[in-house]
Amino acid sequence: MDMDCTAVLADVWLLLDNECDETIKARLQEHINRCSPCIEAYGLEEKLKSLLNRKCGGERAPDSLRARLTMEIRTTFTLPRLPDTSAPD
């Protein structure tokens, strides 16, 4: 199953943090390797992660902050819902 860019970008931090299983990791990496916009976005996120690691001295953010950020990132990349066409007018 092929992944779209929205799904890949929503999960890029899971890949960067090595927090996904091998199947998902392979699917994300395969998409990134053949998609120029995702390669660019992945590179930017990778640089941001590196910068944060250097500046924060390896401190771990509280789990509640991580959960809020993850939810915020996922909602940022959520596709709008299409109207339900199955209901009669």
PyMOL Python script that loads the backbone (N, CA, C, O; Angstrom):
from pymol import cmd

cmd.read_pdbstr("""\
ATOM      1  N   MET A   1       0.841  -1.179   0.000  1.00  0.00           N
ATOM      2  CA  MET A   1       0.000   0.000   0.000  1.00  0.00           C
ATOM      3  C   MET A   1       0.887   1.245   0.000  1.00  0.00           C
ATOM      4  O   MET A   1       1.770   1.382   0.847  1.00  0.00           O
ATOM      5  N   ASP A   2       0.657   2.128  -0.928  1.00  0.00           N
ATOM      6  CA  ASP A   2       1.434   3.346  -1.052  1.00  0.00           C
ATOM      7  C   ASP A   2       0.903   4.391  -0.072  1.00  0.00           C
ATOM      8  O   ASP A   2      -0.296   4.449   0.197  1.00  0.00           O
ATOM      9  N   MET A   3       1.791   5.197   0.448  1.00  0.00           N
ATOM     10  CA  MET A   3       1.402   6.246   1.388  1.00  0.00           C
ATOM     11  C   MET A   3       1.383   7.577   0.664  1.00  0.00           C
ATOM     12  O   MET A   3       2.176   7.806  -0.249  1.00  0.00           O
ATOM     13  N   ASP A   4       0.472   8.460   1.073  1.00  0.00           N
ATOM     14  CA  ASP A   4       0.482   9.783   0.481  1.00  0.00           C
ATOM     15  C   ASP A   4       1.384  10.704   1.312  1.00  0.00           C
ATOM     16  O   ASP A   4       1.758  10.373   2.437  1.00  0.00           O
ATOM     17  N   CYS A   5       1.719  11.842   0.751  1.00  0.00           N
ATOM     18  CA  CYS A   5       2.650  12.768   1.395  1.00  0.00           C
ATOM     19  C   CYS A   5       2.131  13.239   2.752  1.00  0.00           C
ATOM     20  O   CYS A   5       2.918  13.423   3.681  1.00  0.00           O
ATOM     21  N   THR A   6       0.838  13.434   2.878  1.00  0.00           N
ATOM     22  CA  THR A   6       0.266  13.894   4.139  1.00  0.00           C
ATOM     23  C   THR A   6       0.555  12.899   5.261  1.00  0.00           C
ATOM     24  O   THR A   6       0.954  13.292   6.358  1.00  0.00           O
ATOM     25  N   ALA A   7       0.357  11.626   4.988  1.00  0.00           N
ATOM     26  CA  ALA A   7       0.615  10.596   5.989  1.00  0.00           C
ATOM     27  C   ALA A   7       2.094  10.516   6.322  1.00  0.00           C
ATOM     28  O   ALA A   7       2.462  10.359   7.487  1.00  0.00           O
ATOM     29  N   VAL A   8       2.938  10.621   5.319  1.00  0.00           N
ATOM     30  CA  VAL A   8       4.379  10.555   5.537  1.00  0.00           C
ATOM     31  C   VAL A   8       4.839  11.731   6.397  1.00  0.00           C
ATOM     32  O   VAL A   8       5.580  11.545   7.363  1.00  0.00           O
ATOM     33  N   LEU A   9       4.403  12.931   6.050  1.00  0.00           N
ATOM     34  CA  LEU A   9       4.836  14.107   6.802  1.00  0.00           C
ATOM     35  C   LEU A   9       4.282  14.101   8.224  1.00  0.00           C
ATOM     36  O   LEU A   9       4.929  14.617   9.135  1.00  0.00           O
ATOM     37  N   ALA A  10       3.115  13.537   8.427  1.00  0.00           N
ATOM     38  CA  ALA A  10       2.553  13.447   9.775  1.00  0.00           C
ATOM     39  C   ALA A  10       3.380  12.511  10.656  1.00  0.00           C
ATOM     40  O   ALA A  10       3.439  12.694  11.872  1.00  0.00           O
ATOM     41  N   ASP A  11       4.013  11.516  10.051  1.00  0.00           N
ATOM     42  CA  ASP A  11       4.774  10.523  10.809  1.00  0.00           C
ATOM     43  C   ASP A  11       6.282  10.656  10.688  1.00  0.00           C
ATOM     44  O   ASP A  11       7.015   9.782  11.152  1.00  0.00           O
ATOM     45  N   VAL A  12       6.758  11.722  10.077  1.00  0.00           N
ATOM     46  CA  VAL A  12       8.203  11.853   9.862  1.00  0.00           C
ATOM     47  C   VAL A  12       8.976  11.887  11.182  1.00  0.00           C
ATOM     48  O   VAL A  12      10.104  11.397  11.247  1.00  0.00           O
ATOM     49  N   TRP A  13       8.384  12.457  12.230  1.00  0.00           N
ATOM     50  CA  TRP A  13       9.082  12.494  13.524  1.00  0.00           C
ATOM     51  C   TRP A  13       9.179  11.108  14.133  1.00  0.00           C
ATOM     52  O   TRP A  13      10.148  10.813  14.832  1.00  0.00           O
ATOM     53  N   LEU A  14       8.197  10.248  13.886  1.00  0.00           N
ATOM     54  CA  LEU A  14       8.301   8.869  14.359  1.00  0.00           C
ATOM     55  C   LEU A  14       9.506   8.188  13.728  1.00  0.00           C
ATOM     56  O   LEU A  14      10.222   7.433  14.385  1.00  0.00           O
ATOM     57  N   LEU A  15       9.719   8.461  12.455  1.00  0.00           N
ATOM     58  CA  LEU A  15      10.872   7.896  11.749  1.00  0.00           C
ATOM     59  C   LEU A  15      12.168   8.486  12.296  1.00  0.00           C
ATOM     60  O   LEU A  15      13.118   7.751  12.569  1.00  0.00           O
ATOM     61  N   LEU A  16      12.213   9.797  12.455  1.00  0.00           N
ATOM     62  CA  LEU A  16      13.419  10.445  12.960  1.00  0.00           C
ATOM     63  C   LEU A  16      13.771   9.989  14.373  1.00  0.00           C
ATOM     64  O   LEU A  16      14.947   9.862  14.716  1.00  0.00           O
ATOM     65  N   ASP A  17      12.755   9.745  15.183  1.00  0.00           N
ATOM     66  CA  ASP A  17      12.980   9.322  16.563  1.00  0.00           C
ATOM     67  C   ASP A  17      13.075   7.810  16.711  1.00  0.00           C
ATOM     68  O   ASP A  17      13.213   7.285  17.816  1.00  0.00           O
ATOM     69  N   ASN A  18      12.997   7.115  15.569  1.00  0.00           N
ATOM     70  CA  ASN A  18      13.059   5.647  15.563  1.00  0.00           C
ATOM     71  C   ASN A  18      11.997   5.049  16.486  1.00  0.00           C
ATOM     72  O   ASN A  18      12.269   4.138  17.268  1.00  0.00           O
ATOM     73  N   GLU A  19      10.776   5.590  16.374  1.00  0.00           N
ATOM     74  CA  GLU A  19       9.675   5.163  17.221  1.00  0.00           C
ATOM     75  C   GLU A  19       8.579   4.444  16.441  1.00  0.00           C
ATOM     76  O   GLU A  19       7.425   4.420  16.870  1.00  0.00           O
ATOM     77  N   CYS A  20       8.933   3.864  15.307  1.00  0.00           N
ATOM     78  CA  CYS A  20       7.951   3.101  14.541  1.00  0.00           C
ATOM     79  C   CYS A  20       8.525   1.714  14.265  1.00  0.00           C
ATOM     80  O   CYS A  20       9.737   1.502  14.296  1.00  0.00           O
ATOM     81  N   ASP A  21       7.613   0.774  13.995  1.00  0.00           N
ATOM     82  CA  ASP A  21       8.086  -0.583  13.730  1.00  0.00           C
ATOM     83  C   ASP A  21       8.767  -0.641  12.360  1.00  0.00           C
ATOM     84  O   ASP A  21       8.698   0.309  11.580  1.00  0.00           O
ATOM     85  N   GLU A  22       9.409  -1.741  12.088  1.00  0.00           N
ATOM     86  CA  GLU A  22      10.206  -1.883  10.863  1.00  0.00           C
ATOM     87  C   GLU A  22       9.372  -1.785   9.591  1.00  0.00           C
ATOM     88  O   GLU A  22       9.847  -1.267   8.580  1.00  0.00           O
ATOM     89  N   THR A  23       8.143  -2.271   9.629  1.00  0.00           N
ATOM     90  CA  THR A  23       7.272  -2.211   8.445  1.00  0.00           C
ATOM     91  C   THR A  23       6.948  -0.764   8.094  1.00  0.00           C
ATOM     92  O   THR A  23       7.091  -0.348   6.944  1.00  0.00           O
ATOM     93  N   ILE A  24       6.513  -0.007   9.088  1.00  0.00           N
ATOM     94  CA  ILE A  24       6.183   1.399   8.851  1.00  0.00           C
ATOM     95  C   ILE A  24       7.430   2.179   8.478  1.00  0.00           C
ATOM     96  O   ILE A  24       7.387   3.026   7.586  1.00  0.00           O
ATOM     97  N   LYS A  25       8.533   1.907   9.146  1.00  0.00           N
ATOM     98  CA  LYS A  25       9.800   2.571   8.830  1.00  0.00           C
ATOM     99  C   LYS A  25      10.175   2.353   7.367  1.00  0.00           C
ATOM    100  O   LYS A  25      10.572   3.296   6.681  1.00  0.00           O
ATOM    101  N   ALA A  26      10.053   1.129   6.892  1.00  0.00           N
ATOM    102  CA  ALA A  26      10.388   0.813   5.495  1.00  0.00           C
ATOM    103  C   ALA A  26       9.457   1.543   4.528  1.00  0.00           C
ATOM    104  O   ALA A  26       9.902   2.061   3.504  1.00  0.00           O
ATOM    105  N   ARG A  27       8.155   1.583   4.859  1.00  0.00           N
ATOM    106  CA  ARG A  27       7.189   2.270   3.986  1.00  0.00           C
ATOM    107  C   ARG A  27       7.456   3.772   3.941  1.00  0.00           C
ATOM    108  O   ARG A  27       7.418   4.380   2.872  1.00  0.00           O
ATOM    109  N   LEU A  28       7.727   4.368   5.102  1.00  0.00           N
ATOM    110  CA  LEU A  28       8.025   5.804   5.138  1.00  0.00           C
ATOM    111  C   LEU A  28       9.296   6.103   4.346  1.00  0.00           C
ATOM    112  O   LEU A  28       9.325   7.020   3.525  1.00  0.00           O
ATOM    113  N   GLN A  29      10.339   5.323   4.600  1.00  0.00           N
ATOM    114  CA  GLN A  29      11.618   5.549   3.934  1.00  0.00           C
ATOM    115  C   GLN A  29      11.503   5.359   2.421  1.00  0.00           C
ATOM    116  O   GLN A  29      12.101   6.113   1.653  1.00  0.00           O
ATOM    117  N   GLU A  30      10.739   4.359   1.994  1.00  0.00           N
ATOM    118  CA  GLU A  30      10.543   4.125   0.559  1.00  0.00           C
ATOM    119  C   GLU A  30       9.876   5.334  -0.093  1.00  0.00           C
ATOM    120  O   GLU A  30      10.298   5.778  -1.161  1.00  0.00           O
ATOM    121  N   HIS A  31       8.844   5.862   0.542  1.00  0.00           N
ATOM    122  CA  HIS A  31       8.146   7.028  -0.008  1.00  0.00           C
ATOM    123  C   HIS A  31       9.087   8.237  -0.055  1.00  0.00           C
ATOM    124  O   HIS A  31       9.182   8.920  -1.075  1.00  0.00           O
ATOM    125  N   ILE A  32       9.770   8.487   1.044  1.00  0.00           N
ATOM    126  CA  ILE A  32      10.681   9.637   1.118  1.00  0.00           C
ATOM    127  C   ILE A  32      11.756   9.545   0.038  1.00  0.00           C
ATOM    128  O   ILE A  32      12.108  10.554  -0.572  1.00  0.00           O
ATOM    129  N   ASN A  33      12.270   8.363  -0.197  1.00  0.00           N
ATOM    130  CA  ASN A  33      13.345   8.179  -1.178  1.00  0.00           C
ATOM    131  C   ASN A  33      12.922   8.484  -2.609  1.00  0.00           C
ATOM    132  O   ASN A  33      13.765   8.800  -3.449  1.00  0.00           O
ATOM    133  N   ARG A  34      11.605   8.394  -2.899  1.00  0.00           N
ATOM    134  CA  ARG A  34      11.185   8.643  -4.281  1.00  0.00           C
ATOM    135  C   ARG A  34      10.307   9.885  -4.446  1.00  0.00           C
ATOM    136  O   ARG A  34       9.773  10.121  -5.530  1.00  0.00           O
ATOM    137  N   CYS A  35      10.152  10.673  -3.393  1.00  0.00           N
ATOM    138  CA  CYS A  35       9.289  11.854  -3.448  1.00  0.00           C
ATOM    139  C   CYS A  35      10.098  13.105  -3.090  1.00  0.00           C
ATOM    140  O   CYS A  35      10.459  13.305  -1.931  1.00  0.00           O
ATOM    141  N   SER A  36      10.376  13.932  -4.078  1.00  0.00           N
ATOM    142  CA  SER A  36      11.211  15.115  -3.855  1.00  0.00           C
ATOM    143  C   SER A  36      10.694  16.040  -2.762  1.00  0.00           C
ATOM    144  O   SER A  36      11.485  16.442  -1.908  1.00  0.00           O
ATOM    145  N   PRO A  37       9.400  16.406  -2.737  1.00  0.00           N
ATOM    146  CA  PRO A  37       8.923  17.283  -1.647  1.00  0.00           C
ATOM    147  C   PRO A  37       9.102  16.644  -0.267  1.00  0.00           C
ATOM    148  O   PRO A  37       9.420  17.336   0.700  1.00  0.00           O
ATOM    149  N   CYS A  38       8.902  15.344  -0.174  1.00  0.00           N
ATOM    150  CA  CYS A  38       9.064  14.675   1.122  1.00  0.00           C
ATOM    151  C   CYS A  38      10.539  14.552   1.506  1.00  0.00           C
ATOM    152  O   CYS A  38      10.884  14.626   2.685  1.00  0.00           O
ATOM    153  N   ILE A  39      11.405  14.365   0.512  1.00  0.00           N
ATOM    154  CA  ILE A  39      12.848  14.349   0.792  1.00  0.00           C
ATOM    155  C   ILE A  39      13.252  15.690   1.396  1.00  0.00           C
ATOM    156  O   ILE A  39      13.994  15.736   2.378  1.00  0.00           O
ATOM    157  N   GLU A  40      12.767  16.772   0.812  1.00  0.00           N
ATOM    158  CA  GLU A  40      13.092  18.108   1.303  1.00  0.00           C
ATOM    159  C   GLU A  40      12.538  18.322   2.711  1.00  0.00           C
ATOM    160  O   GLU A  40      13.247  18.813   3.589  1.00  0.00           O
ATOM    161  N   ALA A  41      11.278  17.957   2.926  1.00  0.00           N
ATOM    162  CA  ALA A  41      10.657  18.123   4.245  1.00  0.00           C
ATOM    163  C   ALA A  41      11.372  17.264   5.284  1.00  0.00           C
ATOM    164  O   ALA A  41      11.604  17.712   6.407  1.00  0.00           O
ATOM    165  N   TYR A  42      11.719  16.043   4.919  1.00  0.00           N
ATOM    166  CA  TYR A  42      12.437  15.152   5.835  1.00  0.00           C
ATOM    167  C   TYR A  42      13.784  15.762   6.209  1.00  0.00           C
ATOM    168  O   TYR A  42      14.185  15.726   7.372  1.00  0.00           O
ATOM    169  N   GLY A  43      14.476  16.318   5.228  1.00  0.00           N
ATOM    170  CA  GLY A  43      15.777  16.941   5.493  1.00  0.00           C
ATOM    171  C   GLY A  43      15.651  18.117   6.444  1.00  0.00           C
ATOM    172  O   GLY A  43      16.477  18.284   7.342  1.00  0.00           O
ATOM    173  N   LEU A  44      14.619  18.936   6.254  1.00  0.00           N
ATOM    174  CA  LEU A  44      14.397  20.070   7.152  1.00  0.00           C
ATOM    175  C   LEU A  44      14.083  19.599   8.567  1.00  0.00           C
ATOM    176  O   LEU A  44      14.612  20.140   9.539  1.00  0.00           O
ATOM    177  N   GLU A  45      13.229  18.597   8.680  1.00  0.00           N
ATOM    178  CA  GLU A  45      12.870  18.066   9.997  1.00  0.00           C
ATOM    179  C   GLU A  45      14.085  17.437  10.680  1.00  0.00           C
ATOM    180  O   GLU A  45      14.259  17.562  11.892  1.00  0.00           O
ATOM    181  N   GLU A  46      14.915  16.768   9.898  1.00  0.00           N
ATOM    182  CA  GLU A  46      16.120  16.142  10.437  1.00  0.00           C
ATOM    183  C   GLU A  46      17.078  17.207  10.982  1.00  0.00           C
ATOM    184  O   GLU A  46      17.672  17.034  12.046  1.00  0.00           O
ATOM    185  N   LYS A  47      17.218  18.313  10.236  1.00  0.00           N
ATOM    186  CA  LYS A  47      18.079  19.417  10.697  1.00  0.00           C
ATOM    187  C   LYS A  47      17.502  20.066  11.953  1.00  0.00           C
ATOM    188  O   LYS A  47      18.244  20.412  12.872  1.00  0.00           O
ATOM    189  N   LEU A  48      16.175  20.230  11.992  1.00  0.00           N
ATOM    190  CA  LEU A  48      15.529  20.801  13.170  1.00  0.00           C
ATOM    191  C   LEU A  48      15.744  19.902  14.382  1.00  0.00           C
ATOM    192  O   LEU A  48      16.049  20.391  15.469  1.00  0.00           O
ATOM    193  N   LYS A  49      15.588  18.603  14.206  1.00  0.00           N
ATOM    194  CA  LYS A  49      15.807  17.663  15.307  1.00  0.00           C
ATOM    195  C   LYS A  49      17.242  17.743  15.805  1.00  0.00           C
ATOM    196  O   LYS A  49      17.483  17.738  17.012  1.00  0.00           O
ATOM    197  N   SER A  50      18.181  17.816  14.897  1.00  0.00           N
ATOM    198  CA  SER A  50      19.590  17.920  15.272  1.00  0.00           C
ATOM    199  C   SER A  50      19.852  19.209  16.057  1.00  0.00           C
ATOM    200  O   SER A  50      20.546  19.193  17.074  1.00  0.00           O
ATOM    201  N   LEU A  51      19.291  20.325  15.575  1.00  0.00           N
ATOM    202  CA  LEU A  51      19.444  21.601  16.259  1.00  0.00           C
ATOM    203  C   LEU A  51      18.847  21.538  17.668  1.00  0.00           C
ATOM    204  O   LEU A  51      19.470  21.986  18.630  1.00  0.00           O
ATOM    205  N   LEU A  52      17.650  20.987  17.783  1.00  0.00           N
ATOM    206  CA  LEU A  52      17.007  20.861  19.089  1.00  0.00           C
ATOM    207  C   LEU A  52      17.848  20.004  20.034  1.00  0.00           C
ATOM    208  O   LEU A  52      17.984  20.329  21.213  1.00  0.00           O
ATOM    209  N   ASN A  53      18.406  18.923  19.526  1.00  0.00           N
ATOM    210  CA  ASN A  53      19.264  18.068  20.359  1.00  0.00           C
ATOM    211  C   ASN A  53      20.490  18.818  20.854  1.00  0.00           C
ATOM    212  O   ASN A  53      20.884  18.684  22.013  1.00  0.00           O
ATOM    213  N   ARG A  54      21.083  19.597  19.983  1.00  0.00           N
ATOM    214  CA  ARG A  54      22.273  20.357  20.382  1.00  0.00           C
ATOM    215  C   ARG A  54      21.934  21.432  21.407  1.00  0.00           C
ATOM    216  O   ARG A  54      22.654  21.597  22.391  1.00  0.00           O
ATOM    217  N   LYS A  55      20.850  22.159  21.187  1.00  0.00           N
ATOM    218  CA  LYS A  55      20.500  23.292  22.040  1.00  0.00           C
ATOM    219  C   LYS A  55      19.848  22.875  23.362  1.00  0.00           C
ATOM    220  O   LYS A  55      19.957  23.589  24.359  1.00  0.00           O
ATOM    221  N   CYS A  56      19.181  21.737  23.370  1.00  0.00           N
ATOM    222  CA  CYS A  56      18.488  21.307  24.590  1.00  0.00           C
ATOM    223  C   CYS A  56      19.345  20.381  25.445  1.00  0.00           C
ATOM    224  O   CYS A  56      18.924  19.954  26.520  1.00  0.00           O
ATOM    225  N   GLY A  57      20.529  20.078  24.974  1.00  0.00           N
ATOM    226  CA  GLY A  57      21.454  19.279  25.774  1.00  0.00           C
ATOM    227  C   GLY A  57      20.969  17.882  26.108  1.00  0.00           C
ATOM    228  O   GLY A  57      21.367  17.316  27.126  1.00  0.00           O
ATOM    229  N   GLY A  58      20.120  17.321  25.270  1.00  0.00           N
ATOM    230  CA  GLY A  58      19.667  15.954  25.486  1.00  0.00           C
ATOM    231  C   GLY A  58      18.566  15.821  26.525  1.00  0.00           C
ATOM    232  O   GLY A  58      18.218  14.702  26.900  1.00  0.00           O
ATOM    233  N   GLU A  59      18.004  16.931  27.004  1.00  0.00           N
ATOM    234  CA  GLU A  59      16.912  16.851  27.960  1.00  0.00           C
ATOM    235  C   GLU A  59      15.692  16.230  27.294  1.00  0.00           C
ATOM    236  O   GLU A  59      15.444  16.448  26.108  1.00  0.00           O
ATOM    237  N   ARG A  60      14.953  15.475  28.043  1.00  0.00           N
ATOM    238  CA  ARG A  60      13.744  14.833  27.511  1.00  0.00           C
ATOM    239  C   ARG A  60      12.531  15.673  27.903  1.00  0.00           C
ATOM    240  O   ARG A  60      12.360  16.052  29.061  1.00  0.00           O
ATOM    241  N   ALA A  61      11.711  15.948  26.920  1.00  0.00           N
ATOM    242  CA  ALA A  61      10.479  16.705  27.169  1.00  0.00           C
ATOM    243  C   ALA A  61       9.498  15.824  27.944  1.00  0.00           C
ATOM    244  O   ALA A  61       9.504  14.602  27.794  1.00  0.00           O
ATOM    245  N   PRO A  62       8.660  16.443  28.769  1.00  0.00           N
ATOM    246  CA  PRO A  62       7.641  15.659  29.484  1.00  0.00           C
ATOM    247  C   PRO A  62       6.715  14.946  28.502  1.00  0.00           C
ATOM    248  O   PRO A  62       6.452  15.447  27.409  1.00  0.00           O
ATOM    249  N   ASP A  63       6.227  13.777  28.900  1.00  0.00           N
ATOM    250  CA  ASP A  63       5.347  12.991  28.031  1.00  0.00           C
ATOM    251  C   ASP A  63       4.098  13.771  27.636  1.00  0.00           C
ATOM    252  O   ASP A  63       3.603  13.619  26.519  1.00  0.00           O
ATOM    253  N   SER A  64       3.581  14.606  28.540  1.00  0.00           N
ATOM    254  CA  SER A  64       2.377  15.380  28.215  1.00  0.00           C
ATOM    255  C   SER A  64       2.654  16.379  27.091  1.00  0.00           C
ATOM    256  O   SER A  64       1.796  16.599  26.236  1.00  0.00           O
ATOM    257  N   LEU A  65       3.840  16.981  27.086  1.00  0.00           N
ATOM    258  CA  LEU A  65       4.216  17.909  26.019  1.00  0.00           C
ATOM    259  C   LEU A  65       4.359  17.154  24.697  1.00  0.00           C
ATOM    260  O   LEU A  65       3.885  17.613  23.658  1.00  0.00           O
ATOM    261  N   ARG A  66       5.009  16.008  24.746  1.00  0.00           N
ATOM    262  CA  ARG A  66       5.189  15.206  23.535  1.00  0.00           C
ATOM    263  C   ARG A  66       3.838  14.811  22.947  1.00  0.00           C
ATOM    264  O   ARG A  66       3.645  14.873  21.733  1.00  0.00           O
ATOM    265  N   ALA A  67       2.898  14.403  23.812  1.00  0.00           N
ATOM    266  CA  ALA A  67       1.566  14.008  23.342  1.00  0.00           C
ATOM    267  C   ALA A  67       0.840  15.192  22.704  1.00  0.00           C
ATOM    268  O   ALA A  67       0.203  15.034  21.663  1.00  0.00           O
ATOM    269  N   ARG A  68       0.928  16.375  23.316  1.00  0.00           N
ATOM    270  CA  ARG A  68       0.269  17.563  22.754  1.00  0.00           C
ATOM    271  C   ARG A  68       0.884  17.941  21.413  1.00  0.00           C
ATOM    272  O   ARG A  68       0.161  18.280  20.476  1.00  0.00           O
ATOM    273  N   LEU A  69       2.215  17.887  21.309  1.00  0.00           N
ATOM    274  CA  LEU A  69       2.882  18.222  20.050  1.00  0.00           C
ATOM    275  C   LEU A  69       2.529  17.221  18.955  1.00  0.00           C
ATOM    276  O   LEU A  69       2.293  17.605  17.810  1.00  0.00           O
ATOM    277  N   THR A  70       2.496  15.955  19.303  1.00  0.00           N
ATOM    278  CA  THR A  70       2.137  14.925  18.323  1.00  0.00           C
ATOM    279  C   THR A  70       0.729  15.160  17.795  1.00  0.00           C
ATOM    280  O   THR A  70       0.494  15.074  16.590  1.00  0.00           O
ATOM    281  N   MET A  71      -0.219  15.460  18.699  1.00  0.00           N
ATOM    282  CA  MET A  71      -1.586  15.723  18.283  1.00  0.00           C
ATOM    283  C   MET A  71      -1.645  16.970  17.396  1.00  0.00           C
ATOM    284  O   MET A  71      -2.366  16.984  16.399  1.00  0.00           O
ATOM    285  N   GLU A  72      -0.903  18.001  17.746  1.00  0.00           N
ATOM    286  CA  GLU A  72      -0.881  19.242  16.962  1.00  0.00           C
ATOM    287  C   GLU A  72      -0.315  18.992  15.567  1.00  0.00           C
ATOM    288  O   GLU A  72      -0.850  19.499  14.581  1.00  0.00           O
ATOM    289  N   ILE A  73       0.751  18.222  15.479  1.00  0.00           N
ATOM    290  CA  ILE A  73       1.365  17.903  14.184  1.00  0.00           C
ATOM    291  C   ILE A  73       0.387  17.108  13.328  1.00  0.00           C
ATOM    292  O   ILE A  73       0.225  17.395  12.142  1.00  0.00           O
ATOM    293  N   ARG A  74      -0.258  16.122  13.913  1.00  0.00           N
ATOM    294  CA  ARG A  74      -1.206  15.297  13.154  1.00  0.00           C
ATOM    295  C   ARG A  74      -2.389  16.118  12.659  1.00  0.00           C
ATOM    296  O   ARG A  74      -2.844  15.908  11.534  1.00  0.00           O
ATOM    297  N   THR A  75      -2.899  17.046  13.461  1.00  0.00           N
ATOM    298  CA  THR A  75      -4.031  17.853  13.014  1.00  0.00           C
ATOM    299  C   THR A  75      -3.614  18.852  11.945  1.00  0.00           C
ATOM    300  O   THR A  75      -4.433  19.239  11.111  1.00  0.00           O
ATOM    301  N   THR A  76      -2.366  19.270  11.955  1.00  0.00           N
ATOM    302  CA  THR A  76      -1.863  20.184  10.935  1.00  0.00           C
ATOM    303  C   THR A  76      -1.879  19.532   9.564  1.00  0.00           C
ATOM    304  O   THR A  76      -2.116  20.204   8.560  1.00  0.00           O
ATOM    305  N   PHE A  77      -1.630  18.232   9.510  1.00  0.00           N
ATOM    306  CA  PHE A  77      -1.545  17.519   8.246  1.00  0.00           C
ATOM    307  C   PHE A  77      -2.784  16.697   7.934  1.00  0.00           C
ATOM    308  O   PHE A  77      -2.729  15.801   7.092  1.00  0.00           O
ATOM    309  N   THR A  78      -3.899  16.982   8.594  1.00  0.00           N
ATOM    310  CA  THR A  78      -5.135  16.259   8.354  1.00  0.00           C
ATOM    311  C   THR A  78      -5.832  16.818   7.117  1.00  0.00           C
ATOM    312  O   THR A  78      -5.948  18.032   6.947  1.00  0.00           O
ATOM    313  N   LEU A  79      -6.287  15.920   6.267  1.00  0.00           N
ATOM    314  CA  LEU A  79      -7.023  16.336   5.080  1.00  0.00           C
ATOM    315  C   LEU A  79      -8.439  16.732   5.473  1.00  0.00           C
ATOM    316  O   LEU A  79      -9.017  16.132   6.379  1.00  0.00           O
ATOM    317  N   PRO A  80      -9.006  17.731   4.805  1.00  0.00           N
ATOM    318  CA  PRO A  80     -10.383  18.110   5.127  1.00  0.00           C
ATOM    319  C   PRO A  80     -11.349  16.987   4.770  1.00  0.00           C
ATOM    320  O   PRO A  80     -11.125  16.243   3.816  1.00  0.00           O
ATOM    321  N   ARG A  81     -12.416  16.872   5.539  1.00  0.00           N
ATOM    322  CA  ARG A  81     -13.429  15.847   5.259  1.00  0.00           C
ATOM    323  C   ARG A  81     -14.256  16.258   4.065  1.00  0.00           C
ATOM    324  O   ARG A  81     -14.601  17.429   3.908  1.00  0.00           O
ATOM    325  N   LEU A  82     -14.571  15.299   3.230  1.00  0.00           N
ATOM    326  CA  LEU A  82     -15.429  15.525   2.085  1.00  0.00           C
ATOM    327  C   LEU A  82     -16.884  15.364   2.534  1.00  0.00           C
ATOM    328  O   LEU A  82     -17.169  14.594   3.452  1.00  0.00           O
ATOM    329  N   PRO A  83     -17.796  16.084   1.893  1.00  0.00           N
ATOM    330  CA  PRO A  83     -19.209  15.937   2.259  1.00  0.00           C
ATOM    331  C   PRO A  83     -19.682  14.509   2.014  1.00  0.00           C
ATOM    332  O   PRO A  83     -19.230  13.838   1.087  1.00  0.00           O
ATOM    333  N   ASP A  84     -20.600  14.060   2.863  1.00  0.00           N
ATOM    334  CA  ASP A  84     -21.174  12.721   2.727  1.00  0.00           C
ATOM    335  C   ASP A  84     -22.161  12.730   1.558  1.00  0.00           C
ATOM    336  O   ASP A  84     -23.192  13.400   1.609  1.00  0.00           O
ATOM    337  N   THR A  85     -21.834  11.984   0.518  1.00  0.00           N
ATOM    338  CA  THR A  85     -22.692  11.950  -0.668  1.00  0.00           C
ATOM    339  C   THR A  85     -23.656  10.777  -0.638  1.00  0.00           C
ATOM    340  O   THR A  85     -24.459  10.620  -1.557  1.00  0.00           O
ATOM    341  N   SER A  86     -23.594   9.942   0.410  1.00  0.00           N
ATOM    342  CA  SER A  86     -24.481   8.773   0.459  1.00  0.00           C
ATOM    343  C   SER A  86     -25.870   9.134   0.968  1.00  0.00           C
ATOM    344  O   SER A  86     -26.822   8.402   0.702  1.00  0.00           O
ATOM    345  N   ALA A  87     -26.014  10.246   1.695  1.00  0.00           N
ATOM    346  CA  ALA A  87     -27.312  10.635   2.230  1.00  0.00           C
ATOM    347  C   ALA A  87     -28.127  11.351   1.153  1.00  0.00           C
ATOM    348  O   ALA A  87     -27.589  12.179   0.418  1.00  0.00           O
ATOM    349  N   PRO A  88     -29.426  11.037   1.055  1.00  0.00           N
ATOM    350  CA  PRO A  88     -30.258  11.733   0.068  1.00  0.00           C
ATOM    351  C   PRO A  88     -30.472  13.186   0.454  1.00  0.00           C
ATOM    352  O   PRO A  88     -30.464  13.529   1.636  1.00  0.00           O
ATOM    353  N   ASP A  89     -30.663  14.044  -0.552  1.00  0.00           N
ATOM    354  CA  ASP A  89     -30.883  15.467  -0.304  1.00  0.00           C
ATOM    355  C   ASP A  89     -32.262  15.758   0.190  1.00  0.00           C
ATOM    356  O   ASP A  89     -32.595  16.915   0.443  1.00  0.00           O
TER     357      ASP A  89
END
""", "prot")
cmd.dss("prot")
cmd.show_as("cartoon", "prot")
cmd.util.cbc("prot")
cmd.orient("prot")
